[in-house]
Amino acid sequence: IQYLSQYVAVGATHDSGEQYDAPKCHPDTRKQLLSDINQWIKEPNKETGITYLHGPAGAGKSCIARTVCERADYAGFLGASFFFWRGSQDRNNVKKLFTTIAYQLAMLNDVLAGYISSEIELDPRLIYDASIERQFRQLILEPCLCFVESGRQLRNWIIVIDGLDECVNTATQVSVLRLLAEAVRHESFPLGFFITSRPELHLQEIWDTKEIISVTNLISLSSTQGILQDIQTVVQSGFACILNDRRFKQVLRSVCRPWPHPSIIDTLVERSSGQFIYAATVMKFISSPRHNPNAQLEIVLGICDTNSKSPFADLDLLYHEIL
């Protein structure tokens, strides 16, 4: 297992240093969605072994995935997590996907770790020079099946895979989905998979096939109700935090209350067009500790000109990657 640890993707897990303080869902948002996912996680014999959450860029998929990880981990249901990211050599491909997942599973159960170690001892090349099909079969599928067949029981562990579309090879994305679907069709396979991605055409086509759809619970963020209300909650909470921040007490002393006016909050929510990333970017810009929040808000609203960094630079970068 120590040897396996050398082939873990740095920053890929939900609790890694790179994921520290990454945004998660506000406690008062996505309540029904998270409740439905939590209910699926706790099902002892899942009718659908895969839950697939899809939505456009900026819709909050990664925030939801981190929240699912955090809550499942706290409740003892998280087996492993992997967050793809196009900007990382370790996380924009599948070379370390299954080794990272296998290592996390091994850390949770000594007996399961023994089965995984046995596979590596038989052929150490398995973890650095094998196809993803072989890696998945020998590091995850067969060890889990052996564990169950020995009469032991695993809890309803889930594996969270976020941003599958961030993997640069589209054919590999499809291969991963086929492997996971094949695994959950085994009656004794104990793991479930929670996957997020953008609704790319090649992924939509594979999800529409009988082999996938029969074992999958599909959730579309575009059809989730109450998004604008949730965004309003995020914006209002962000401004409340700014008002309660001692660093801004002096500079905000002279602004008219309520600050900001409810109509301004409505404007920001409307401008978001249902995209959580817009609200998050705006609040990050306004709450910059080096600037006056009211002046930052005026920049966002276009009330005054500025030669400083655009408040939407992060959004520009995101959509530049998409296009």
VENNOR-V212561 format. One record per residue. N is the residue number from 1. RES is the residue in three letters. SS is DSSP state (H for helix, E for strand, L for the rest). D_FIRST is the distance of its C-alpha to the first C-alpha in whole Angstrom. Layout:
# VENNOR-V212561
N_RES_SS_D_FIRST ; N_RES_SS_D_FIRST
This chain:
# VENNOR-V212561
1_ILE_L_0 ; 2_GLN_H_4 ; 3_TYR_H_5 ; 4_LEU_H_5 ; 5_SER_H_6 ; 6_GLN_L_9 ; 7_TYR_L_10 ; 8_VAL_L_11 ; 9_ALA_L_15 ; 10_VAL_L_16 ; 11_GLY_L_19 ; 12_ALA_L_18 ; 13_THR_L_17 ; 14_HIS_L_20 ; 15_ASP_L_20 ; 16_SER_L_19 ; 17_GLY_H_21 ; 18_GLU_H_23 ; 19_GLN_H_24 ; 20_TYR_L_25 ; 21_ASP_L_29 ; 22_ALA_L_29 ; 23_PRO_L_31 ; 24_LYS_L_31 ; 25_CYS_L_34 ; 26_HIS_L_37 ; 27_PRO_L_37 ; 28_ASP_L_40 ; 29_THR_L_39 ; 30_ARG_L_38 ; 31_LYS_H_38 ; 32_GLN_H_39 ; 33_LEU_H_36 ; 34_LEU_H_34 ; 35_SER_H_35 ; 36_ASP_H_35 ; 37_ILE_H_31 ; 38_ASN_H_31 ; 39_GLN_H_33 ; 40_TRP_H_31 ; 41_ILE_H_27 ; 42_LYS_H_29 ; 43_GLU_L_30 ; 44_PRO_L_29 ; 45_ASN_L_30 ; 46_LYS_L_30 ; 47_GLU_L_32 ; 48_THR_L_31 ; 49_GLY_L_27 ; 50_ILE_E_27 ; 51_THR_E_29 ; 52_TYR_E_30 ; 53_LEU_E_32 ; 54_HIS_E_34 ; 55_GLY_L_36 ; 56_PRO_L_38 ; 57_ALA_L_36 ; 58_GLY_L_37 ; 59_ALA_L_37 ; 60_GLY_L_34 ; 61_LYS_H_32 ; 62_SER_H_29 ; 63_CYS_H_30 ; 64_ILE_H_30 ; 65_ALA_H_27 ; 66_ARG_H_26 ; 67_THR_H_28 ; 68_VAL_H_27 ; 69_CYS_H_23 ; 70_GLU_H_25 ; 71_ARG_H_27 ; 72_ALA_H_24 ; 73_ASP_H_21 ; 74_TYR_H_24 ; 75_ALA_H_25 ; 76_GLY_L_22 ; 77_PHE_L_22 ; 78_LEU_E_19 ; 79_GLY_E_16 ; 80_ALA_E_15 ; 81_SER_E_18 ; 82_PHE_E_18 ; 83_PHE_E_21 ; 84_PHE_L_23 ; 85_TRP_L_25 ; 86_ARG_L_27 ; 87_GLY_L_28 ; 88_SER_L_24 ; 89_GLN_L_23 ; 90_ASP_L_19 ; 91_ARG_L_21 ; 92_ASN_L_24 ; 93_ASN_L_22 ; 94_VAL_L_19 ; 95_LYS_L_17 ; 96_LYS_L_14 ; 97_LEU_H_16 ; 98_PHE_H_14 ; 99_THR_H_10 ; 100_THR_H_11 ; 101_ILE_H_12 ; 102_ALA_H_9 ; 103_TYR_H_7 ; 104_GLN_H_10 ; 105_LEU_H_11 ; 106_ALA_H_7 ; 107_MET_H_9 ; 108_LEU_H_12 ; 109_ASN_L_12 ; 110_ASP_H_10 ; 111_VAL_H_12 ; 112_LEU_H_11 ; 113_ALA_H_7 ; 114_GLY_H_9 ; 115_TYR_H_10 ; 116_ILE_H_8 ; 117_SER_H_6 ; 118_SER_H_10 ; 119_GLU_H_11 ; 120_ILE_H_8 ; 121_GLU_H_10 ; 122_LEU_H_13 ; 123_ASP_L_13 ; 124_PRO_H_11 ; 125_ARG_H_14 ; 126_LEU_H_13 ; 127_ILE_H_11 ; 128_TYR_L_14 ; 129_ASP_L_17 ; 130_ALA_L_17 ; 131_SER_L_19 ; 132_ILE_H_19 ; 133_GLU_H_20 ; 134_ARG_H_18 ; 135_GLN_H_15 ; 136_PHE_H_16 ; 137_ARG_H_17 ; 138_GLN_H_14 ; 139_LEU_H_11 ; 140_ILE_H_13 ; 141_LEU_H_17 ; 142_GLU_H_16 ; 143_PRO_H_14 ; 144_CYS_H_16 ; 145_LEU_H_19 ; 146_CYS_H_18 ; 147_PHE_H_17 ; 148_VAL_H_20 ; 149_GLU_H_22 ; 150_SER_L_21 ; 151_GLY_L_23 ; 152_ARG_L_21 ; 153_GLN_L_21 ; 154_LEU_L_19 ; 155_ARG_L_22 ; 156_ASN_L_23 ; 157_TRP_L_20 ; 158_ILE_E_21 ; 159_ILE_E_19 ; 160_VAL_E_21 ; 161_ILE_E_22 ; 162_ASP_E_24 ; 163_GLY_L_27 ; 164_LEU_H_26 ; 165_ASP_H_29 ; 166_GLU_H_28 ; 167_CYS_L_26 ; 168_VAL_L_28 ; 169_ASN_L_28 ; 170_THR_H_30 ; 171_ALA_H_30 ; 172_THR_H_26 ; 173_GLN_H_27 ; 174_VAL_H_29 ; 175_SER_H_26 ; 176_VAL_H_23 ; 177_LEU_H_26 ; 178_ARG_H_27 ; 179_LEU_H_23 ; 180_LEU_H_23 ; 181_ALA_H_26 ; 182_GLU_H_26 ; 183_ALA_H_23 ; 184_VAL_H_25 ; 185_ARG_L_28 ; 186_HIS_L_26 ; 187_GLU_L_28 ; 188_SER_L_25 ; 189_PHE_L_22 ; 190_PRO_L_21 ; 191_LEU_L_20 ; 192_GLY_E_23 ; 193_PHE_E_23 ; 194_PHE_E_25 ; 195_ILE_E_26 ; 196_THR_E_28 ; 197_SER_E_30 ; 198_ARG_L_34 ; 199_PRO_L_36 ; 200_GLU_L_36 ; 201_LEU_H_38 ; 202_HIS_H_35 ; 203_LEU_H_33 ; 204_GLN_H_36 ; 205_GLU_H_37 ; 206_ILE_H_34 ; 207_TRP_H_34 ; 208_ASP_L_38 ; 209_THR_L_37 ; 210_LYS_H_37 ; 211_GLU_H_33 ; 212_ILE_H_32 ; 213_ILE_H_35 ; 214_SER_L_35 ; 215_VAL_L_31 ; 216_THR_E_32 ; 217_ASN_E_33 ; 218_LEU_E_35 ; 219_ILE_E_36 ; 220_SER_E_38 ; 221_LEU_H_38 ; 222_SER_H_41 ; 223_SER_H_43 ; 224_THR_L_41 ; 225_GLN_L_44 ; 226_GLY_L_45 ; 227_ILE_H_43 ; 228_LEU_H_46 ; 229_GLN_H_47 ; 230_ASP_H_43 ; 231_ILE_H_43 ; 232_GLN_H_47 ; 233_THR_H_45 ; 234_VAL_H_42 ; 235_VAL_H_45 ; 236_GLN_H_47 ; 237_SER_H_44 ; 238_GLY_H_43 ; 239_PHE_H_47 ; 240_ALA_H_47 ; 241_CYS_H_44 ; 242_ILE_H_46 ; 243_LEU_H_49 ; 244_ASN_L_48 ; 245_ASP_L_46 ; 246_ARG_H_48 ; 247_ARG_H_47 ; 248_PHE_H_50 ; 249_LYS_L_52 ; 250_GLN_L_55 ; 251_VAL_L_55 ; 252_LEU_L_55 ; 253_ARG_L_58 ; 254_SER_L_60 ; 255_VAL_L_59 ; 256_CYS_L_61 ; 257_ARG_L_59 ; 258_PRO_L_57 ; 259_TRP_L_55 ; 260_PRO_L_54 ; 261_HIS_L_57 ; 262_PRO_H_56 ; 263_SER_H_57 ; 264_ILE_H_55 ; 265_ILE_H_52 ; 266_ASP_H_53 ; 267_THR_H_53 ; 268_LEU_H_50 ; 269_VAL_H_49 ; 270_GLU_H_51 ; 271_ARG_H_50 ; 272_SER_H_46 ; 273_SER_L_47 ; 274_GLY_L_44 ; 275_GLN_L_41 ; 276_PHE_H_39 ; 277_ILE_H_38 ; 278_TYR_H_42 ; 279_ALA_H_42 ; 280_ALA_H_39 ; 281_THR_H_40 ; 282_VAL_H_44 ; 283_MET_H_43 ; 284_LYS_H_40 ; 285_PHE_H_43 ; 286_ILE_H_46 ; 287_SER_L_44 ; 288_SER_L_43 ; 289_PRO_L_44 ; 290_ARG_L_46 ; 291_HIS_L_48 ; 292_ASN_L_51 ; 293_PRO_H_50 ; 294_ASN_H_53 ; 295_ALA_H_54 ; 296_GLN_H_50 ; 297_LEU_H_51 ; 298_GLU_H_54 ; 299_ILE_H_53 ; 300_VAL_H_50 ; 301_LEU_H_54 ; 302_GLY_L_55 ; 303_ILE_L_58 ; 304_CYS_L_58 ; 305_ASP_L_57 ; 306_THR_L_54 ; 307_ASN_L_53 ; 308_SER_L_50 ; 309_LYS_L_47 ; 310_SER_L_47 ; 311_PRO_L_46 ; 312_PHE_L_44 ; 313_ALA_H_42 ; 314_ASP_H_39 ; 315_LEU_H_40 ; 316_ASP_H_42 ; 317_LEU_H_38 ; 318_LEU_H_37 ; 319_TYR_H_40 ; 320_HIS_H_40 ; 321_GLU_H_36 ; 322_ILE_H_37 ; 323_LEU_L_41
